[in-house]
Amino acid sequence: MESERIKNLREALQFSPGNIPLVMHLALELMNEGNEAAALIEYKKILDIDSNNIGSKFGMAKAHYGLGNYSTSAVILEELCSNSVVIEHFVLLAKVNLRENSLAEAQAAYQKVLEIDATYSDEELDEKLRRQETSQEKDFEDEDDIESRLMEKPNINFDDVGGMERVKREIDLKIIQPLKNIDLYKAYGKKVGGGILLYGPPGCGKTHLARATAGQINAKFINVGINEVLDMWIGNSEKNLHEIFEYARKNKPCVLFFDEIDAIGASRSDMKQSSGRHLINQFLAELDGLESDNDGLLILGATNTPWNLDSAFRRPGRFDRIIFVEPPNTESKATILKILLKDKPKGEIDYEAVAKKAKDYSGADLTAAIDIATEEKIEEAMKTGNIEPIRTKDLTKAVKKHRASTKEWFTSAKNYALYANDSGLYDDILNYLDIKK
C-alpha cells in the first residue's frame, strides 16, 4: 500500500513526466519505504532521459543491493568507482563484495574509502575488514604471540583417522618416510619436506588429516586461516605471510596447513585487484623462492575447489603432489562411526549396516547423523530419567533424516573433470564416479 506522499508524487509526475528531480524524489521515497523493485523502475526512467545520470545509477546499485542482486549491483558500482571519489560509492561496493565473499575486493574498496577520509568508520566494514590492530600496531614478529594464536601440538595421529588408507599412504611416502630417513634422502640429493594439496568435497576430513599428519611425526602444526594473512593495507598481507613461513622454518619439523587455500591463492587471471596478485606472487616465492629454505617444512593445502586455484601452485617444488580426498567407502564409514561413538552410551550397533545406509555421506555427514540420534536419545532420557543407549535403529533413522552434503559438490566437479581436464588432474574424480571420457 503506497503512502500518501508517493501518491502525490505520482500525480505530480502525470503533469511533468520528464522532470528528473521529481522522478528522483519519487525513487528515493520508494527506497525509504523498502520498495526497491518499484524504485528501480523510476531510476530506469531517469536513465532513459539522461544515460549518464550518476545519482540514478547509484540509486539502481542500492536497489539491486537491497533486492540481493549483488552481482548486478557490483557491475554498476565498478563503473561508477572507476571515475569517482564519492565515499558512498566505494562503501556500497565494499559491502556488495562482502556479500559475495570477495574479501580481497571488499578490502580494496574500503581502503579507497579510508584514503578519501581517514576518519571514516562503518560498523559492519570495520568488524569484518579492519583488524582490531593494524600490522603497524602489532608486533607480528613476537614469536610468543604467534605461538599462542597459531601453533598447535596435535595429540592425534593416523590411528584417529577413519579410512583414507590411500591418502595416508601417499602422505607417508611423501612426508613421513623422508623424515624417518633424512640421511638416505640427503644422500640422493632429495629435500625433506615439500607440499601436498588435498582436494575433494567438504566434510571429508582434510583438516583432520592434516592435524593427524603432524601428530604422526610428532611435529608442530600451524593452521593458517585467511584472517591471519589478509590485511587491509597494501603490502601487509605479503608481510604477514612471510612472517608465518619464517616462524615455521624456525620450528622444523613443522606442518604448515592452509585450509581453503584458494581464498588466498585464487587464479590471478580472474583478479581485478593487483593486491591479490601480489599476495599470490609472495606465496609462490615462499614455496620455492631462492631465499626460502623449506627443507624440513611440510606444507599442506586443502581446497574444495581446486579449479579456482592459480595453476602456478601445481608446478614442481610447490604443491607437486595433488591428492583427491574422496568420501569414505563403507568400510571407512564404519570405522569413522566407531571413532565418533567411542565415548557415547551405546547398545548393540551394526556399524556396517549403518554405513551402507549412509550413501554418499562424508565424515561430517556422519557426525551430523550421530548428533541427530544423540539429540533424540537425550530427549528420551529426559522423559524416562535413564541414560538411553544409541542403537542401530537410531542411527539408521537419523541417516534417513540427513541429506548427504557431497552430492552438490560432485555435480560441479564432474563438469570440470569432463570439460576442463586436459592435464588429467581430475581423473580421480571420474574414476570415483566410474565415468569414462
C-alpha positions in Angstrom: 0.0 0.0 0.0 1.7 3.2 -1.1 1.8 6.2 1.2 0.0 9.5 0.5 3.3 11.2 -0.2 4.1 8.7 -3.0 0.6 9.0 -4.4 1.1 12.8 -4.6 4.4 12.5 -6.3 3.0 10.1 -8.9 0.1 12.6 -9.5 2.6 15.5 -10.0 4.5 13.4 -12.5 1.5 13.0 -14.7 1.7 16.7 -15.4 5.5 16.7 -15.7 6.7 13.2 -16.7 10.2 14.3 -17.8 11.0 16.1 -14.5 14.2 14.3 -13.4 14.4 15.8 -9.9 10.7 14.8 -9.3 11.3 11.2 -10.5 14.4 11.0 -8.4 12.4 12.2 -5.4 9.8 9.5 -6.0 12.5 6.8 -6.3 14.1 7.9 -3.0 10.7 7.8 -1.3 10.1 4.3 -2.6 13.6 3.2 -1.4 12.8 4.7 2.0 9.7 2.6 2.2 11.6 -0.6 1.2 10.1 -0.9 -2.2 13.4 -1.4 -4.2 11.7 -3.0 -7.1 9.4 0.0 -7.7 12.3 2.3 -7.2 14.3 0.5 -10.0 11.5 1.3 -12.4 11.8 5.0 -11.6 15.6 5.0 -11.8 15.5 3.4 -15.3 13.1 6.2 -16.4 15.7 8.7 -15.4 18.5 6.9 -17.4 16.2 6.8 -20.4 16.2 10.6 -20.3 19.8 11.0 -19.1 22.0 7.9 -19.6 24.9 9.5 -17.6 22.9 10.4 -14.5 25.2 9.3 -11.7 22.6 9.7 -9.0 20.2 7.3 -10.8 23.0 4.8 -11.4 23.9 4.8 -7.7 20.2 4.5 -6.8 19.9 1.4 -9.1 23.0 -0.1 -7.4 21.4 0.5 -4.0 18.1 -1.0 -5.1 19.8 -4.1 -6.5 21.8 -4.5 -3.3 18.6 -4.3 -1.3 17.0 -6.9 -3.5 20.0 -9.3 -3.1 21.2 -8.8 -6.7 24.8 -8.4 -5.6 26.4 -9.2 -8.9 24.3 -6.6 -10.8 25.0 -4.0 -8.1 28.7 -4.7 -8.3 28.8 -4.1 -12.1 27.1 -0.7 -11.7 29.3 0.3 -8.8 32.6 -0.7 -10.5 31.7 1.6 -13.4 30.9 4.4 -11.0 34.0 3.9 -8.9 36.3 3.9 -12.0 35.8 7.7 -12.2 34.7 8.6 -8.7 35.9 9.8 -5.4 32.5 9.6 -3.8 32.8 7.7 -0.5 29.3 6.3 -0.6 30.1 4.5 -3.9 33.1 2.7 -2.5 31.3 1.9 0.8 28.5 0.2 -1.1 31.0 -1.6 -3.3 32.8 -3.0 -0.3 29.5 -4.2 1.2 28.5 -5.8 -2.1 31.8 -7.7 -2.3 31.4 -8.8 1.3 28.0 -10.3 0.4 29.7 -12.2 -2.5 32.5 -13.4 -0.2 35.1 -11.4 -2.3 37.1 -10.4 0.7 40.2 -9.0 -1.2 37.9 -6.8 -3.4 36.0 -5.6 -0.3 39.2 -4.7 1.4 40.4 -2.8 -1.6 37.2 -0.8 -1.9 37.2 0.0 1.8 40.8 1.0 1.7 39.9 3.6 -1.0 37.2 5.0 1.4 39.9 5.5 4.0 42.2 7.1 1.5 39.5 9.7 0.8 38.6 10.1 4.5 40.9 8.5 7.1 38.4 9.2 9.9 35.6 7.3 8.2 34.0 4.4 10.1 31.4 1.9 9.3 30.4 -0.7 11.9 29.9 -3.6 9.6 33.0 -3.0 7.4 35.2 -2.3 10.4 34.2 -5.5 12.1 34.7 -7.7 9.0 37.5 -6.0 7.2 39.6 -4.0 9.6 41.7 -5.8 12.1 41.5 -4.5 15.7 45.2 -3.8 15.3 46.8 -2.9 12.0 50.1 -4.5 11.2 51.8 -1.3 12.0 50.5 -1.5 15.6 51.0 -5.2 16.2 54.4 -6.9 16.6 53.8 -9.9 14.4 57.4 -10.9 14.9 56.7 -11.6 18.6 57.1 -15.4 18.5 55.2 -15.9 21.7 52.2 -14.2 20.1 52.3 -16.3 17.0 52.7 -19.5 19.1 49.7 -18.6 21.3 47.5 -17.9 18.3 48.6 -20.3 15.6 50.8 -23.1 16.9 49.3 -26.5 17.9 50.9 -29.8 19.0 48.2 -32.3 17.8 47.5 -35.3 20.1 46.1 -37.4 17.3 47.7 -39.5 14.6 46.7 -41.7 11.6 45.0 -44.2 14.0 42.4 -41.5 14.8 41.6 -41.0 11.1 39.0 -43.5 9.8 39.7 -44.9 6.4 41.6 -42.8 3.9 44.2 -45.5 3.5 45.3 -44.5 0.0 45.7 -40.8 1.1 47.5 -41.8 4.3 49.9 -44.0 2.2 50.7 -41.1 -0.1 51.4 -38.8 2.7 53.5 -41.4 4.4 55.7 -41.8 1.2 55.9 -38.0 0.6 56.3 -36.7 4.2 56.7 -39.3 6.9 59.3 -41.6 5.4 61.7 -38.8 4.4 61.7 -37.5 8.0 62.5 -41.0 9.2 65.3 -41.5 6.7 66.8 -38.0 6.5 70.3 -39.2 5.7 69.2 -41.5 3.0 67.2 -38.8 1.2 70.1 -36.3 1.6 72.5 -38.8 0.1 70.3 -38.8 -3.1 70.0 -35.0 -3.0 66.4 -35.1 -2.1 64.9 -32.4 0.2 62.9 -33.4 3.2 59.5 -31.8 3.1 57.5 -30.3 0.3 53.9 -29.5 -0.5 50.8 -31.6 -0.8 47.5 -30.3 -2.0 44.4 -32.1 -0.7 41.2 -31.5 -2.6 37.7 -33.0 -2.5 34.2 -32.4 -1.2 33.7 -30.6 2.1 33.5 -32.5 5.3 35.7 -35.4 4.2 38.4 -34.9 6.8 41.1 -32.8 5.0 41.8 -30.7 8.1 41.6 -33.6 10.5 44.1 -35.5 8.3 46.5 -32.5 8.3 46.5 -32.5 12.1 46.9 -36.2 12.2 49.9 -35.9 9.9 51.6 -33.6 12.3 50.8 -35.9 15.2 52.2 -38.9 13.3 55.6 -37.3 13.0 55.4 -35.5 16.4 55.7 -32.2 14.6 54.4 -28.8 15.4 51.3 -27.7 13.5 50.4 -24.3 12.3 46.8 -23.9 11.0 46.8 -20.7 8.9 43.4 -19.0 8.5 42.7 -16.3 5.9 42.3 -13.7 8.7 45.9 -14.3 9.8 47.2 -13.3 6.4 44.9 -10.7 4.8 45.3 -7.2 5.9 43.7 -4.0 4.7 46.9 -2.2 4.0 48.8 -2.7 0.8 51.9 -4.9 1.4 51.0 -6.1 4.8 49.3 -9.3 3.7 52.5 -10.3 2.0 54.5 -9.4 5.1 52.1 -11.4 7.3 52.5 -14.5 5.1 56.3 -14.2 5.1 56.5 -14.0 8.8 54.3 -17.1 9.3 56.6 -19.0 6.9 59.7 -17.7 8.7 58.3 -18.8 12.1 57.5 -22.3 10.7 61.1 -22.5 9.3 62.4 -21.8 12.8 60.3 -24.6 14.3 61.1 -27.6 12.0 59.8 -30.2 11.7 56.6 -28.3 11.2 53.4 -28.8 9.3 52.1 -25.6 7.9 48.5 -26.0 6.9 46.4 -23.7 4.7 42.7 -24.6 4.7 40.6 -23.2 1.9 43.9 -22.2 0.2 42.0 -20.9 -2.8 40.9 -18.0 -0.7 44.4 -16.5 -0.9 45.6 -18.4 -3.9 42.9 -17.9 -6.4 43.7 -17.7 -10.1 45.4 -14.4 -10.9 43.7 -14.2 -14.3 40.4 -13.8 -12.5 41.6 -11.0 -10.2 40.7 -7.3 -10.7 42.9 -6.0 -7.9 46.7 -6.0 -8.1 46.9 -6.6 -4.4 45.6 -10.1 -4.7 48.2 -10.9 -7.4 51.0 -9.6 -5.3 50.0 -11.9 -2.4 50.0 -14.9 -4.7 53.4 -14.0 -6.0 54.6 -13.8 -2.4 53.1 -17.2 -1.6 54.8 -18.8 -4.6 58.1 -17.2 -3.6 57.7 -18.6 -0.1 57.1 -22.1 -1.5 60.2 -22.3 -3.8 62.0 -19.0 -3.9 65.8 -18.8 -3.9 65.7 -17.3 -0.4 63.3 -19.8 1.0 64.9 -22.8 2.9 61.9 -25.1 3.3 63.9 -28.3 4.0 62.0 -30.0 6.8 59.0 -27.8 6.4 55.8 -29.7 5.4 53.2 -27.6 3.6 49.7 -28.9 3.3 46.9 -27.1 1.5 43.3 -28.0 1.3 40.6 -26.8 -1.0 37.1 -27.8 -2.1 37.5 -26.0 -5.4 41.0 -26.8 -6.9 39.8 -25.4 -10.3 39.8 -21.9 -8.6 43.5 -22.2 -7.5 46.2 -20.5 -9.6 47.8 -23.1 -11.8 51.3 -21.9 -10.7 50.8 -23.6 -7.4 50.9 -27.0 -9.1 54.4 -26.7 -10.5 57.2 -28.9 -9.2 58.7 -27.6 -5.9 55.4 -26.2 -4.8 52.3 -28.4 -4.4 53.8 -31.1 -6.5 51.6 -33.9 -5.1 47.8 -33.4 -5.5 45.6 -35.9 -3.7 41.9 -36.4 -4.1 40.2 -37.0 -0.8 37.0 -38.8 -1.7 34.1 -39.5 0.6 34.7 -42.6 2.8 33.8 -46.0 1.5 31.5 -48.4 3.5 34.4 -49.9 5.5 35.8 -46.4 6.3 32.4 -45.1 7.3 32.1 -48.0 9.7 35.5 -47.1 11.2 34.5 -43.4 11.5 31.3 -44.3 13.2 33.2 -46.4 15.8 35.6 -43.5 16.4 32.7 -40.9 16.7 30.7 -43.1 19.0 33.6 -44.2 21.2 32.6 -42.2 24.2 28.9 -42.2 23.8 26.4 -44.5 25.6 25.6 -47.2 23.1 23.9 -50.6 22.8 24.4 -53.1 20.0 25.3 -51.4 16.8 25.8 -52.9 13.3 28.3 -50.4 12.1 28.5 -51.8 8.6 24.7 -51.8 8.2 24.5 -48.1 9.1 27.5 -47.3 6.9 25.7 -48.9 3.9 22.6 -46.8 4.5 24.8 -43.7 4.7 25.2 -43.5 0.9 27.3 -40.5 -0.3 28.0 -39.5 3.3 31.1 -37.6 4.2 32.7 -37.8 7.7 30.9 -34.5 8.5 27.6 -36.0 7.4 28.2 -39.0 9.8 28.8 -36.5 12.6 25.6 -34.7 11.8 23.6 -38.0 11.8 25.1 -39.0 15.1 24.1 -35.6 16.5 20.6 -36.2 15.4 20.4 -39.6 17.0 22.1 -38.2 20.2 19.5 -35.4 20.5 16.6 -37.8 20.2 18.2 -40.1 22.9 18.7 -37.1 25.2 15.0 -36.2 24.7 14.1 -39.8 25.6 16.4 -39.8 28.6 14.8 -36.6 30.0 11.4 -38.3 29.9 12.5 -41.6 31.4 15.2 -40.4 33.8 17.5 -43.1 32.4 20.5 -42.9 30.1 19.2 -44.3 26.8 21.9 -46.0 24.7 22.2 -45.4 20.9 21.4 -48.4 18.8 21.5 -49.3 15.1 17.8 -48.3 14.5 18.5 -44.8 16.0 21.4 -44.3 13.6 19.6 -45.6 10.5 16.7 -43.3 11.4 19.0 -40.4 11.7 20.7 -41.2 8.4 17.3 -41.0 6.6 16.8 -37.5 8.0 20.1 -36.1 7.0 20.8 -35.4 3.3 24.4 -36.1 2.1 26.3 -32.9 1.5 28.7 -34.3 -1.1 26.1 -34.6 -4.0 26.2 -30.9 -4.8 30.0 -30.8 -4.9 30.2 -33.8 -7.3 27.7 -32.1 -9.7 30.1 -29.2 -10.2 33.3 -31.3 -10.0 32.0 -33.7 -12.7 31.7 -30.8 -15.2 35.3 -29.7 -14.5 36.6 -33.3 -14.7 34.8 -33.8 -18.1 35.4 -30.5 -19.8 38.4 -28.8 -18.1 40.7 -31.7 -17.5 43.3 -31.6 -20.3 46.2 -32.4 -17.9 44.3 -35.3 -16.3 44.3 -33.5 -12.9 40.7 -34.5 -12.1 40.9 -38.1 -13.4 40.4 -39.3 -9.8 37.0 -37.7 -9.8 36.0 -39.5 -12.9 37.3 -42.8 -11.5 35.4 -42.3 -8.4 32.2 -41.6 -10.3 33.0 -44.5 -12.7 32.8 -42.2 -15.7 34.9 -42.9 -18.8 35.9 -40.0 -21.0 
